Amino acid sequence: MGVTIKDVAREAGVSVTSTSYALNNSGPVSEEKKQRIYDAAKKLGYVPSGVAKSLQSKKMGFVGYFAYSLSGPMFGELIKGVEDVFNCYSQDMVACCCSPHIRKVTRLLKEKMVDGAIVFVEHIEDELLTRIASEDCPIVVMDRDLTGDYISSILIDNQGSAYEVGRYISRQGFQSVGCIMGNGYDGEQREKGFMDAVSDYRLNLQKDCILRGDFQAEIAYEVMKQWLMDKNHVLPEVIFAASDEMAISAIQALEECGYKVPQDVSIIGMDDIPMAAMTKPALTTIHRPIYELGRLAATTLYDMMQNHTKGSRQILSTYLVERESCVSRHKGEPI
C-alpha cells in the first residue's frame, strides 16, 4: 500500500487537516509547519492521488468525446479535428464508441466523470443532456439542434444542402429521380430538404425508389440490390444517396446488376469523404466540412470550459462538387 496523507502527518507530527492544507495549498498553515510537512512528504515519497485531487477540485482533468463510431471515412476525419484542437491546448480527452456502450457513456455524464463533453449520439435523450449540462460540465452536440446556457450545437446545413441537390438535378435536365435516405437528425433534415426541392422543381420522384439505407454501406448495398432484382421497377435517371458511403454502395450494386454509372443512371452523394474522389466513377457530391466540424466543436467546448461562455448554435455551410458520376441531360457528358 502506498504512502498516505496520514503517514505524512504522523511523520511531520502535525494533524491530517494541516497536512492537507499544506499539500493542497488550500488553508492557513505556518511556514515552519508547512516546511516540516514538505520534508516528511519528500522523505516518505508521498505522491498525491489524482482521483482525490479531482474530487477536491471537482475537476477530472479530461473531456469526453462520445460518437457512433471512432473510425471510418467520416468519423475518422471528425475525431482528427477534435484531437488537433485539444492537443494544442494540452487537454486530455477520453473517446468512446457509443453503439455497444451507451449505458457506460450516460453513466460517465450523469456522474460528472468528465469536465465537458462532445456528443454525437442520438440515443442520448435531449432531456438527459439538458439536465446534465452545467457550468462545470458544458456539452457540445453535433447530431441535434439543442441549445441552452451550457449546451452548444454545431451543425451542418443538412436541409439546405439536400435542397441544393434537388435544384442541381433540375438544372441538369433530369426528370425521374430516386433516393436512398438515412436516419436520425441528419437523415430527417436531408430528406426534408430533398423532398422540398422535388416539390418546388416538380421532379418526378419514383415512389417505389425511395429506399432506406440507414447511413450504412452494407444496408444501402442490400436495398439497392434487392430493388434492382425486381424487374417491375424502372430505373430513374438519377439517384440521390444521402451519404457518400451509401452512394458508393449503390454504384457497386448497380454495376453488379449490369448497369453503368453514369451512362445508365447518375448518382449523387453527400459528405465528400476522401473515397468519393477516388471511386470509379468519381462521385458528384455535397462537400461537408467534416474536419472543420470537429475543430469547431472542440474549440467551442474548450471556450465554454475555460471562459464560461454561454451555449450557442453554429451552422457550417456546404457546397456541391461536380465529378464523373452525374451526366447532364443537356450535354450528355459527365460534369
ABEGO torsion letter per residue (X at the ends): XBBBAAAAAAAAGBBAAAAAAAAAGABBBBAAAAAAAAAAAAAAGBBBBAAAAAAAAGBAGBBBBBBABABEAAAAAAAAAAAAAAAAAGBBBBBBBAAAAAAAAAAAAAAGABAEBBBBBAABBAAAAAAABBAABBBBBAABBBBBAABBBBBBBAAAAAAAAAAAAAAAGBABBBBBBBBEAAAAAAAAAAAAAAAAAGBBBBAAABBBAGGBAAAAAAAAAAAAABAABBBBABBBBABAAAAAAAAAAAAAAGBBOAAABBBBBBGGBAAAAABOBBBBBBBBBAAAAAAAAAAAAAAAAAAGBBBBBBBBBBBBBBBAABBBAAAGBBX
